[in-house]
């Protein structure tokens, strides 16, 4: 007796006609992730509180010539410039340290879209924080007569442009390190090494080695950005070239490598 077994082709689900997740929804989700945890919420609150405390100290204790709007904005921008990249790092590494990557990349398997949404969300949060920082700086300038000084409204277009540019560069460096390392602690340590240790080493070598001080702005990104903080806040053609070359070393290359690594990484 011969028994025949009917073979059925494997069943498949046709999703070719399904609408993909709107990019605006991805951005909204990624923005919400920054505040979904107590750590994210309190870290953001702590940054703004630190800015407010530092501005209050500046109003009460700084000399009159250091209470202008430019100086106040430099103070708040310096604080935000150090800590906003950490917020961006946590936004990226949360998928790997909190093991949410499987859900995220299952709901939206096109990883470049998720990464783009994280960039837009992170930059949006950074700009919002910078605007709040600028408002706090303006309030500090308004209250500067409390210390016997005079409110000096000397902020110009160039200072605002450099304030935004340098702050967002720092945020993107943090994003690149987060993609490259995919670990919160490692990325934060790497960011502070880039921010504090590398400039110190570059400055020390520039002082000890003849002619090396001319090389430092071409290879050290923080040093290359100094013309945007000092003098007339206007970089020359050579200084913009130094920013471009050192930015390629510290931002473009790590960003490209991190993007490639993040797209290819196995999600567990």
Residue frames as qw, qx, qy, qz and C-alpha x, y, z in Angstrom:
[[0.000, 0.889, 0.457, 0.000, 0.00, 0.00, 0.00],
 [0.450, 0.208, 0.017, 0.868, 1.43, 3.32, -1.05],
 [0.167, -0.828, -0.426, 0.324, 0.72, 6.50, 0.90],
 [0.402, 0.513, 0.152, 0.743, 1.08, 9.82, -0.81],
 [0.318, -0.622, -0.358, 0.620, 1.77, 12.94, 1.21],
 [0.287, 0.842, 0.297, 0.346, 0.57, 16.21, -0.14],
 [0.518, -0.199, -0.124, 0.822, 3.21, 18.90, 0.16],
 [0.053, 0.935, 0.350, 0.022, 1.94, 22.43, 0.73],
 [0.459, 0.517, -0.123, 0.712, 4.10, 25.44, -0.10],
 [0.356, -0.309, -0.501, 0.725, 5.16, 27.51, 2.92],
 [0.010, -0.881, -0.468, -0.074, 2.75, 30.22, 3.85],
 [0.413, 0.056, -0.045, 0.908, 4.02, 33.77, 3.46],
 [0.020, -0.813, -0.437, 0.383, 2.70, 37.14, 4.49],
 [0.429, 0.519, 0.287, 0.682, 2.65, 39.83, 1.86],
 [0.282, -0.746, -0.286, 0.531, 3.61, 43.14, 3.43],
 [0.427, 0.138, 0.350, 0.822, 4.56, 44.89, 0.22],
 [0.067, -0.654, -0.431, -0.618, 1.42, 47.03, 0.32],
 [0.498, -0.693, -0.425, 0.301, 1.70, 47.93, 4.01],
 [0.114, 0.916, -0.061, 0.380, 2.43, 51.55, 4.82],
 [0.634, 0.081, -0.473, 0.606, 5.72, 52.11, 6.60],
 [0.391, -0.692, -0.421, 0.437, 5.91, 53.94, 9.91],
 [0.221, 0.926, 0.093, 0.291, 5.82, 57.72, 9.30],
 [0.577, 0.277, -0.346, 0.686, 9.15, 59.38, 9.99],
 [0.220, -0.580, 0.154, -0.769, 7.49, 62.00, 12.19],
 [0.851, -0.440, -0.099, -0.271, 6.18, 59.20, 14.43],
 [0.854, 0.041, -0.292, 0.430, 9.68, 57.76, 14.71],
 [0.243, 0.459, -0.260, 0.814, 11.01, 61.17, 15.74],
 [0.540, -0.562, 0.026, -0.626, 8.21, 61.53, 18.29],
 [0.939, -0.275, -0.205, 0.003, 8.97, 58.10, 19.77],
 [0.711, 0.179, -0.290, 0.615, 12.71, 58.80, 19.98],
 [0.044, -0.562, 0.183, -0.806, 12.05, 62.16, 21.63],
 [0.736, -0.512, -0.037, -0.442, 9.81, 60.53, 24.20],
 [0.906, -0.046, -0.341, 0.247, 12.47, 57.90, 24.93],
 [0.358, 0.445, -0.368, 0.734, 14.76, 60.62, 26.27],
 [0.307, -0.377, 0.357, -0.798, 12.31, 61.22, 29.12],
 [0.803, -0.199, -0.448, -0.338, 10.76, 57.76, 29.56],
 [0.741, -0.158, -0.526, 0.387, 13.26, 56.82, 32.28],
 [0.425, -0.879, -0.156, 0.151, 13.82, 58.61, 35.58],
 [0.634, -0.309, 0.215, 0.676, 17.50, 58.92, 34.70],
 [0.333, 0.402, 0.435, 0.734, 16.72, 60.78, 31.48],
 [0.181, -0.861, -0.377, -0.291, 14.17, 63.09, 33.11],
 [0.548, -0.797, -0.053, 0.249, 16.30, 63.97, 36.12],
 [0.635, -0.100, 0.258, 0.722, 19.45, 64.36, 34.07],
 [0.201, 0.598, 0.386, 0.673, 17.71, 66.97, 31.89],
 [0.368, -0.883, -0.247, -0.154, 16.30, 68.74, 34.94],
 [0.696, -0.542, 0.033, 0.470, 19.74, 68.69, 36.60],
 [0.523, 0.212, 0.279, 0.777, 21.40, 70.28, 33.55],
 [0.022, -0.737, -0.308, -0.601, 18.91, 73.17, 33.46],
 [0.575, -0.799, -0.172, 0.050, 19.14, 73.58, 37.25],
 [0.706, -0.274, 0.098, 0.645, 22.94, 73.76, 37.01],
 [0.314, 0.456, 0.298, 0.778, 22.64, 76.44, 34.32],
 [0.285, -0.834, -0.284, -0.378, 20.24, 78.44, 36.51],
 [0.694, -0.654, -0.079, 0.290, 22.51, 78.14, 39.59],
 [0.632, -0.028, 0.179, 0.754, 25.62, 79.15, 37.62],
 [0.130, 0.629, 0.310, 0.701, 23.79, 82.17, 36.16],
 [0.470, -0.841, -0.232, -0.133, 22.62, 83.22, 39.63],
 [0.719, -0.455, 0.035, 0.524, 26.20, 83.02, 40.94],
 [0.474, 0.273, 0.270, 0.792, 27.37, 85.07, 37.95],
 [0.109, -0.801, -0.315, -0.497, 24.76, 87.77, 38.67],
 [0.581, -0.807, -0.105, -0.026, 25.73, 88.02, 42.34],
 [0.725, -0.534, 0.220, 0.375, 29.49, 87.47, 42.24],
 [0.683, 0.309, 0.294, 0.593, 30.97, 88.20, 38.80],
 [0.208, -0.405, 0.007, 0.890, 32.53, 91.63, 38.13],
 [0.417, 0.657, 0.216, -0.590, 30.58, 94.14, 36.08],
 [0.303, 0.593, -0.537, -0.518, 32.58, 93.54, 32.89],
 [0.048, 0.114, -0.983, -0.139, 31.70, 89.82, 32.99],
 [0.314, 0.380, 0.743, -0.453, 27.93, 90.24, 33.21],
 [0.352, 0.371, -0.319, -0.798, 27.16, 91.22, 29.64],
 [0.864, 0.216, 0.149, -0.431, 24.81, 89.14, 27.53],
 [0.666, 0.520, -0.533, -0.029, 27.71, 87.61, 25.59],
 [0.051, 0.417, -0.814, 0.402, 29.47, 86.51, 28.79],
 [0.627, -0.045, 0.532, -0.567, 26.23, 85.12, 30.24],
 [0.872, 0.354, -0.099, -0.324, 25.54, 83.18, 27.05],
 [0.468, 0.531, -0.694, 0.132, 29.10, 81.86, 27.06],
 [0.268, -0.307, 0.767, -0.496, 28.58, 80.61, 30.62],
 [0.771, 0.134, 0.403, -0.475, 25.30, 78.81, 29.91],
 [0.774, 0.516, -0.296, -0.214, 26.57, 77.55, 26.55],
 [0.198, 0.537, -0.796, 0.195, 29.69, 76.13, 28.17],
 [0.468, -0.135, 0.747, -0.453, 27.66, 74.13, 30.69],
 [0.813, 0.353, 0.228, -0.403, 25.17, 72.89, 28.09],
 [0.562, 0.637, -0.505, -0.154, 28.01, 72.11, 25.67],
 [0.011, -0.417, 0.882, -0.218, 29.52, 69.69, 28.16],
 [0.395, 0.030, 0.813, -0.427, 26.35, 67.88, 29.19],
 [0.696, 0.404, 0.031, -0.593, 23.98, 67.87, 26.20],
 [0.489, 0.419, -0.728, -0.234, 26.13, 65.30, 24.32],
 [0.107, -0.109, 0.934, -0.322, 25.61, 62.91, 27.23],
 [0.594, 0.318, 0.418, -0.610, 21.85, 63.17, 26.69],
 [0.649, 0.519, -0.368, -0.417, 22.44, 62.27, 23.03],
 [0.188, 0.366, -0.909, 0.059, 24.70, 59.37, 24.02],
 [0.346, 0.063, 0.812, -0.465, 22.00, 57.91, 26.29],
 [0.663, 0.427, 0.085, -0.609, 19.44, 58.28, 23.50],
 [0.597, 0.483, -0.589, -0.253, 21.55, 56.05, 21.23],
 [0.205, 0.305, -0.905, 0.213, 22.99, 53.53, 23.67],
 [0.575, -0.075, 0.493, -0.648, 19.65, 52.85, 25.39],
 [0.841, 0.255, -0.247, -0.407, 18.77, 50.41, 22.60],
 [0.682, 0.312, -0.642, 0.159, 21.77, 48.26, 23.55],
 [0.095, 0.260, -0.723, 0.633, 22.22, 48.78, 27.29],
 [0.514, 0.018, 0.466, -0.719, 18.49, 48.50, 28.11],
 [0.225, 0.052, 0.952, 0.201, 17.94, 45.74, 25.52],
 [0.465, 0.588, 0.397, -0.529, 15.17, 47.58, 23.67],
 [0.078, 0.473, -0.586, -0.653, 16.88, 47.27, 20.29],
 [0.145, 0.138, 0.957, 0.212, 15.05, 44.07, 19.36],
 [0.211, 0.688, 0.637, -0.276, 11.65, 45.74, 19.74],
 [0.097, 0.752, -0.092, -0.645, 12.78, 48.95, 18.05],
 [0.080, 0.442, -0.691, -0.566, 14.35, 47.32, 15.00],
 [0.205, 0.277, 0.935, 0.088, 11.51, 44.81, 14.68],
 [0.235, 0.760, 0.485, -0.363, 8.86, 47.52, 14.54],
 [0.381, 0.890, -0.139, -0.209, 11.06, 49.49, 12.13],
 [0.907, -0.078, 0.265, 0.319, 13.59, 47.16, 10.47],
 [0.538, 0.689, 0.023, 0.486, 15.10, 49.93, 8.35],
 [0.635, -0.481, -0.246, 0.552, 17.82, 50.94, 10.76],
 [0.331, 0.157, 0.112, 0.924, 18.95, 54.07, 8.88],
 [0.261, -0.644, -0.368, -0.618, 15.46, 55.53, 9.41],
 [0.667, -0.657, -0.328, 0.126, 15.67, 54.86, 13.15],
 [0.611, -0.203, -0.055, 0.763, 19.15, 56.41, 13.29],
 [0.122, 0.399, 0.254, 0.873, 17.97, 59.45, 11.34],
 [0.452, -0.720, -0.391, -0.354, 15.02, 59.81, 13.73],
 [0.698, -0.522, -0.242, 0.427, 17.41, 59.70, 16.69],
 [0.440, 0.063, 0.075, 0.893, 19.56, 62.42, 15.12],
 [0.127, -0.556, -0.329, -0.753, 16.56, 64.67, 14.48],
 [0.610, -0.689, -0.376, -0.106, 15.14, 64.04, 17.96],
 [0.693, -0.358, -0.176, 0.600, 18.51, 64.60, 19.64],
 [0.296, 0.191, 0.134, 0.926, 19.22, 67.81, 17.73],
 [0.294, -0.652, -0.393, -0.578, 15.69, 69.03, 18.44],
 [0.673, -0.650, -0.318, 0.152, 16.14, 68.44, 22.17],
 [0.603, -0.155, -0.046, 0.781, 19.55, 70.12, 22.06],
 [0.094, 0.419, 0.244, 0.870, 18.16, 73.20, 20.31],
 [0.478, -0.713, -0.388, -0.335, 15.30, 73.40, 22.81],
 [0.712, -0.523, -0.225, 0.411, 17.77, 73.19, 25.71],
 [0.470, 0.056, 0.081, 0.877, 20.00, 75.82, 24.10],
 [0.126, -0.615, -0.325, -0.707, 17.04, 78.16, 23.68],
 [0.625, -0.717, -0.306, -0.038, 16.18, 77.72, 27.37],
 [0.695, -0.280, -0.087, 0.657, 19.85, 78.34, 28.20],
 [0.257, 0.335, 0.192, 0.886, 19.82, 81.53, 26.14],
 [0.360, -0.726, -0.337, -0.478, 16.66, 82.69, 27.93],
 [0.718, -0.600, -0.226, 0.271, 18.28, 82.02, 31.30],
 [0.567, -0.018, 0.044, 0.822, 21.36, 83.96, 30.15],
 [0.007, 0.549, 0.274, 0.789, 19.15, 86.88, 29.10],
 [0.563, -0.743, -0.319, -0.174, 17.40, 86.79, 32.48],
 [0.724, -0.376, -0.132, 0.563, 20.82, 86.89, 34.15],
 [0.344, 0.249, 0.151, 0.893, 21.75, 89.93, 32.08],
 [0.265, -0.695, -0.350, -0.570, 18.47, 91.59, 33.03],
 [0.684, -0.698, -0.213, 0.008, 19.21, 90.99, 36.74],
 [0.708, 0.174, -0.210, 0.651, 22.86, 92.04, 36.56],
 [0.036, -0.678, 0.111, -0.725, 22.14, 95.51, 38.08],
 [0.775, -0.590, -0.184, -0.134, 21.48, 93.63, 41.35],
 [0.814, -0.245, -0.058, 0.523, 25.26, 93.51, 41.78],
 [0.189, -0.786, 0.032, 0.587, 25.70, 97.18, 41.00],
 [0.361, -0.090, 0.620, 0.691, 26.43, 96.62, 37.32],
 [0.438, 0.462, -0.037, -0.770, 24.54, 97.56, 34.21],
 [0.772, 0.292, 0.562, -0.047, 22.62, 95.30, 31.87],
 [0.035, 0.573, -0.535, -0.620, 24.69, 95.14, 28.68],
 [0.797, 0.386, 0.427, -0.183, 22.78, 93.74, 25.69],
 [0.051, 0.717, -0.537, -0.440, 25.74, 93.17, 23.39],
 [0.632, 0.037, 0.767, 0.101, 24.75, 89.88, 21.80],
 [0.348, 0.547, -0.359, -0.672, 25.10, 89.81, 18.01],
 [0.889, 0.299, -0.115, -0.326, 24.34, 87.44, 15.16],
 [0.517, 0.520, -0.668, 0.128, 27.89, 86.08, 15.08],
 [0.182, -0.338, 0.777, -0.498, 27.85, 85.07, 18.74],
 [0.774, 0.082, 0.345, -0.525, 24.47, 83.33, 18.40],
 [0.804, 0.451, -0.335, -0.195, 25.65, 81.48, 15.29],
 [0.346, 0.474, -0.762, 0.274, 28.84, 80.27, 16.99],
 [0.454, -0.233, 0.625, -0.591, 26.90, 79.36, 20.14],
 [0.876, 0.192, 0.167, -0.410, 24.59, 77.07, 18.16],
 [0.704, 0.537, -0.462, -0.055, 27.33, 75.70, 15.88],
 [0.167, 0.469, -0.795, 0.347, 29.78, 74.67, 18.58],
 [0.565, -0.142, 0.594, -0.555, 27.05, 73.23, 20.82],
 [0.888, 0.284, 0.072, -0.354, 25.56, 71.12, 18.02],
 [0.535, 0.555, -0.634, 0.060, 29.03, 69.95, 16.96],
 [0.154, -0.363, 0.808, -0.438, 29.54, 68.60, 20.48],
 [0.753, 0.083, 0.399, -0.516, 26.16, 66.86, 20.35],
 [0.831, 0.457, -0.235, -0.214, 27.05, 65.19, 17.04],
 [0.268, 0.528, -0.773, 0.226, 30.43, 64.07, 18.41],
 [0.448, -0.181, 0.719, -0.500, 28.59, 62.43, 21.30],
 [0.844, 0.293, 0.136, -0.428, 26.22, 60.78, 18.83],
 [0.639, 0.555, -0.529, -0.055, 29.14, 59.44, 16.77],
 [0.021, 0.417, -0.836, 0.356, 30.86, 57.99, 19.85],
 [0.648, -0.018, 0.535, -0.541, 27.60, 56.41, 21.00],
 [0.861, 0.395, -0.100, -0.303, 27.11, 54.67, 17.64],
 [0.473, 0.582, -0.653, 0.105, 30.74, 53.57, 17.55],
 [0.020, 0.314, -0.839, 0.443, 30.87, 52.11, 21.08],
 [0.627, -0.305, -0.544, -0.467, 27.17, 51.22, 21.73],
 [0.607, -0.376, -0.598, 0.363, 27.79, 51.37, 25.49],
 [0.183, -0.940, -0.194, -0.215, 26.75, 54.28, 27.72],
 [0.617, -0.719, 0.132, 0.292, 29.69, 54.22, 30.13],
 [0.683, -0.033, 0.375, 0.626, 32.31, 53.73, 27.42],
 [0.302, 0.676, 0.371, 0.560, 30.85, 56.47, 25.21],
 [0.286, -0.947, -0.113, -0.097, 30.60, 58.97, 28.08],
 [0.673, -0.547, 0.240, 0.436, 34.20, 58.27, 29.15],
 [0.594, 0.231, 0.422, 0.645, 35.37, 58.61, 25.53],
 [0.109, 0.862, 0.309, 0.387, 33.50, 61.90, 25.20],
 [0.412, -0.907, 0.050, 0.071, 35.16, 63.38, 28.31],
 [0.713, -0.242, 0.347, 0.559, 38.55, 62.15, 27.13],
 [0.427, 0.531, 0.415, 0.603, 37.90, 63.98, 23.85],
 [0.108, -0.921, -0.238, -0.288, 36.67, 67.08, 25.71],
 [0.464, -0.870, 0.168, -0.003, 39.23, 67.35, 28.52],
 [0.776, -0.371, 0.382, 0.337, 42.24, 65.05, 28.10],
 [0.693, 0.412, 0.354, 0.475, 42.98, 65.46, 24.39],
 [0.164, 0.928, 0.043, 0.330, 43.09, 69.30, 24.48],
 [0.521, -0.807, 0.275, 0.048, 45.38, 69.22, 27.53],
 [0.805, -0.127, 0.429, 0.389, 47.74, 66.75, 25.87],
 [0.545, 0.653, 0.286, 0.441, 47.71, 68.77, 22.65],
 [0.084, -0.973, 0.057, -0.207, 48.45, 72.00, 24.55],
 [0.670, -0.628, 0.351, 0.180, 51.28, 70.36, 26.51],
 [0.771, 0.130, 0.417, 0.463, 52.90, 68.97, 23.37],
 [0.348, 0.838, 0.200, 0.371, 52.50, 72.33, 21.68],
 [0.285, -0.936, 0.190, -0.085, 54.39, 73.99, 24.56],
 [0.706, -0.493, 0.467, 0.201, 57.14, 71.37, 24.71],
 [0.681, 0.153, 0.553, 0.455, 57.75, 70.54, 21.05],
 [0.035, -0.478, 0.216, 0.851, 58.92, 73.30, 18.74],
 [0.250, 0.146, -0.574, -0.766, 56.44, 73.98, 15.97],
 [0.088, -0.278, -0.956, -0.026, 53.84, 71.50, 17.24],
 [0.142, 0.494, 0.484, -0.708, 51.56, 74.32, 18.39],
 [0.334, 0.386, -0.332, -0.793, 50.95, 75.11, 14.72],
 [0.285, 0.022, -0.908, -0.307, 49.96, 71.49, 14.06],
 [0.096, 0.203, 0.829, -0.512, 47.55, 71.14, 17.01],
 [0.465, 0.379, 0.209, -0.772, 44.59, 73.04, 15.44],
 [0.511, 0.323, -0.600, -0.524, 44.76, 70.74, 12.42],
 [0.473, 0.020, -0.881, -0.010, 44.42, 67.56, 14.49],
 [0.136, -0.286, -0.760, 0.568, 42.61, 68.63, 17.69],
 [0.040, -0.616, -0.634, -0.466, 38.97, 69.60, 17.17],
 [0.345, -0.814, -0.398, 0.244, 38.44, 71.58, 20.40],
 [0.399, -0.471, 0.142, 0.774, 41.50, 73.74, 19.78],
 [0.217, 0.225, 0.584, 0.749, 40.41, 74.36, 16.19],
 [0.135, -0.737, -0.605, -0.270, 37.08, 75.75, 17.42],
 [0.409, -0.495, -0.329, 0.692, 38.66, 78.32, 19.76],
 [0.107, 0.034, 0.223, 0.968, 38.40, 81.23, 17.26],
 [0.308, -0.519, -0.612, -0.511, 34.60, 80.82, 17.53],
 [0.546, -0.661, -0.477, 0.193, 34.81, 81.60, 21.29],
 [0.483, -0.553, -0.046, 0.677, 37.45, 84.33, 21.43],
 [0.258, -0.095, 0.341, 0.899, 38.42, 87.62, 19.79],
 [0.363, 0.195, -0.114, -0.904, 35.87, 88.90, 17.33],
 [0.657, 0.164, 0.664, -0.316, 34.18, 85.46, 17.10],
 [0.700, 0.647, -0.083, -0.289, 35.02, 85.32, 13.39],
 [0.778, -0.220, 0.495, 0.319, 37.23, 82.50, 12.10],
 [0.158, 0.662, -0.463, -0.567, 39.58, 83.21, 9.20],
 [0.796, 0.374, -0.342, -0.331, 39.83, 81.07, 6.09],
 [0.399, 0.373, -0.811, 0.211, 42.72, 79.05, 7.51],
 [0.287, -0.148, 0.718, -0.617, 40.89, 78.60, 10.81],
 [0.802, 0.193, 0.112, -0.555, 37.81, 77.28, 8.99],
 [0.693, 0.409, -0.586, -0.093, 40.13, 74.87, 7.15],
 [0.089, 0.313, -0.838, 0.438, 41.52, 73.70, 10.50],
 [0.590, 0.012, 0.478, -0.651, 37.98, 73.15, 11.79],
 [0.827, 0.324, -0.199, -0.414, 37.15, 71.13, 8.65],
 [0.545, 0.409, -0.726, 0.095, 40.28, 68.93, 8.83],
 [0.046, -0.200, 0.818, -0.538, 40.15, 68.25, 12.57],
 [0.662, 0.088, 0.284, -0.688, 36.35, 67.82, 12.33],
 [0.776, 0.301, -0.471, -0.293, 36.88, 65.11, 9.73],
 [0.365, 0.295, -0.828, 0.306, 39.20, 63.28, 12.13],
 [0.062, -0.013, 0.755, -0.653, 37.03, 63.60, 15.23],
 [0.534, 0.282, 0.366, -0.709, 33.49, 63.77, 13.83],
 [0.676, 0.416, -0.309, -0.524, 33.08, 62.63, 10.22],
 [0.437, 0.313, -0.843, -0.029, 35.21, 59.46, 10.38],
 [0.109, 0.001, 0.870, -0.481, 33.86, 58.26, 13.78],
 [0.583, 0.287, 0.250, -0.718, 30.32, 59.07, 12.62],
 [0.660, 0.379, -0.493, -0.422, 30.74, 57.03, 9.40],
 [0.308, 0.216, -0.913, 0.156, 32.32, 54.09, 11.23],
 [0.260, 0.076, 0.717, -0.642, 29.69, 54.21, 13.96],
 [0.659, 0.308, 0.000, -0.686, 26.87, 54.32, 11.42],
 [0.603, 0.319, -0.693, -0.232, 28.29, 51.32, 9.57],
 [0.149, 0.129, -0.909, 0.367, 28.77, 49.41, 12.83],
 [0.413, 0.137, 0.524, -0.732, 25.28, 50.21, 14.07],
 [0.703, 0.314, -0.220, -0.599, 23.64, 49.14, 10.83],
 [0.623, 0.295, -0.720, -0.082, 25.59, 45.86, 10.73],
 [0.141, -0.317, 0.781, -0.519, 25.43, 45.02, 14.45],
 [0.421, -0.251, -0.857, -0.161, 23.53, 41.93, 15.57],
 [0.438, -0.422, 0.170, -0.776, 20.56, 42.76, 17.79],
 [0.385, -0.064, -0.905, 0.171, 20.08, 40.36, 20.69]]
